[in-house]
């Protein structure tokens, strides 16, 4: 596969995550943004949408991991390592779903901390304003949630903190793809 195709994995991976999360939410009438975590969709013994929710996270994580260790590594060495950890921890969320209790919590915390670290690394390494904004938005969403500033399920800060990170990952991949044309 040529480098342009590898770079597209950085676009496709996050989109796959959103598609499978969206399909899972649409197929789970019980899911509530005001009461649930996104991971509730992946609970193997309580959720009938768990197979495709967990598959979507695992597959998205794999695609972003491949992107991180191939063309992104040549673009941003430190950031690629951080993004690889994030992508792998996303896969771990799918593997160790809520059935695993505290192990699931640990890999979820690892994921959200690692996307913040990856964003800081990319903001510094590439002077990316988009990555810097993602750090601020992510922190603000979690601090607001834990401080009780708004009432919602934990799914809200999960999606709010992931979206700007997905944005800079997709942007970086698209930039690499465009530069290779």
C-alpha positions in Angstrom: 0.0 0.0 0.0 1.4 3.4 -0.8 1.8 6.2 1.7 -1.3 8.1 0.5 -3.5 5.1 1.4 -1.8 4.8 4.8 -2.6 8.4 5.5 -6.3 7.9 4.7 -6.5 5.5 7.6 -6.2 8.6 9.8 -9.4 9.9 8.2 -11.3 6.6 8.0 -10.5 5.4 11.6 -12.2 8.2 13.5 -15.1 8.2 11.0 -15.6 4.4 11.6 -15.8 5.1 15.3 -18.5 7.7 14.8 -20.4 5.5 12.4 -20.5 2.5 14.7 -21.3 4.6 17.8 -24.1 6.3 15.8 -25.5 3.0 14.6 -25.4 1.7 18.2 -27.2 4.7 19.6 -29.8 4.6 16.9 -30.3 0.8 17.6 -30.6 1.2 21.3 -33.8 3.0 22.3 -32.8 2.7 25.9 -29.7 4.8 25.5 -29.9 8.3 27.0 -27.4 11.1 26.8 -28.6 12.3 30.2 -28.0 8.9 32.0 -25.6 6.7 30.1 -21.9 6.3 29.3 -21.1 5.4 25.7 -19.6 2.2 27.0 -23.0 1.1 28.2 -23.6 0.3 24.5 -20.7 -2.1 24.6 -21.8 -4.1 27.8 -21.6 -7.6 26.5 -24.3 -9.1 28.7 -26.7 -6.1 28.9 -26.6 -4.5 25.4 -27.9 -6.1 22.2 -25.8 -3.6 20.2 -22.5 -4.6 22.0 -21.1 -6.6 19.1 -21.1 -3.8 16.6 -20.3 -1.1 19.2 -17.2 -3.0 20.4 -16.3 -4.0 16.8 -16.4 -0.4 15.7 -14.2 0.8 18.5 -11.7 -2.0 18.0 -11.6 -1.5 14.2 -11.3 2.3 14.5 -8.5 1.8 17.0 -6.7 -0.6 14.6 -6.9 1.8 11.7 -5.7 4.8 13.7 -2.9 2.7 15.2 -1.7 1.7 11.7 -1.9 5.4 10.7 0.1 6.4 13.8 3.0 4.0 13.3 3.3 4.5 9.5 3.0 7.9 7.8 2.1 9.9 10.9 5.3 8.8 12.5 7.3 10.5 9.7 5.2 13.6 10.2 5.2 14.0 14.0 7.5 11.5 15.8 6.5 12.1 19.5 2.8 12.7 18.7 2.6 9.4 16.7 3.8 7.5 19.7 1.1 9.2 21.9 -1.5 8.6 19.3 -0.5 4.9 19.0 -1.1 4.5 22.8 -4.5 6.2 22.4 -5.5 4.0 19.5 -4.5 0.9 21.3 -6.3 1.9 24.5 -9.5 2.5 22.3 -9.1 -1.1 21.3 -8.8 -2.1 24.9 -12.1 -0.4 25.7 -13.7 -2.7 23.2 -12.0 -5.8 24.5 -12.5 -5.1 28.2 -16.1 -3.8 28.0 -18.1 -2.9 31.1 -18.4 -6.6 32.1 -14.8 -6.2 33.3 -15.7 -3.5 35.8 -12.6 -1.7 37.2 -10.4 -3.0 34.3 -12.8 -1.3 31.9 -12.7 1.9 33.9 -8.9 1.8 33.9 -8.6 1.4 30.1 -11.2 4.1 29.6 -9.3 6.5 31.8 -6.1 5.5 30.0 -7.8 6.4 26.7 -9.1 9.8 27.7 -5.8 10.7 29.4 -3.8 9.5 26.4 -5.9 11.5 23.9 -5.2 14.6 26.0 -1.5 13.8 26.1 -1.5 13.1 22.3 -3.2 16.5 21.8 -0.6 18.3 23.9 2.2 16.6 22.1 0.8 17.5 18.7 0.0 21.1 19.7 3.7 21.5 20.8 5.4 19.4 18.1 3.5 20.9 15.1 2.3 24.1 16.7 -1.3 23.0 16.0 -4.0 25.4 17.2 -6.6 22.7 16.6 -4.8 20.3 18.9 -4.4 23.0 21.6 -8.1 23.8 21.3 -8.9 20.1 21.7 -7.0 20.0 25.0 -9.0 23.0 26.3 -12.3 21.6 25.2 -11.6 18.2 26.6 -10.5 19.5 29.9 -13.4 21.9 30.1 -15.9 19.1 29.3 -14.5 16.8 32.0 -14.1 19.5 34.7 -17.6 20.8 34.0 -19.0 17.3 34.2 -17.3 16.4 37.5 -18.1 19.9 39.0 -21.8 19.3 38.3 -22.1 22.4 36.1 -24.5 20.6 33.9 -26.5 17.4 34.3 -25.9 14.7 31.8 -24.6 11.2 31.5 -20.9 10.6 31.2 -21.4 10.0 27.5 -21.5 13.8 27.0 -18.0 14.6 28.2 -16.8 11.4 26.4 -18.1 12.6 23.0 -17.2 16.2 23.6 -13.6 15.4 24.6 -13.1 13.0 21.7 -14.6 15.1 18.9 -11.9 17.8 18.7 -9.2 15.1 19.0 -10.7 13.3 16.1 -10.7 16.6 14.2 -7.0 17.2 14.5 -6.2 13.5 13.7 -8.4 13.7 10.5 -6.9 17.1 9.6 -3.3 15.8 10.0 -4.1 12.7 7.9 -5.7 14.8 5.2 -2.7 17.2 5.2 -0.3 14.3 4.8 -2.4 12.8 2.1 -2.6 16.2 0.2 1.2 16.7 0.6 1.8 13.3 -1.0 -0.2 14.2 -4.1 
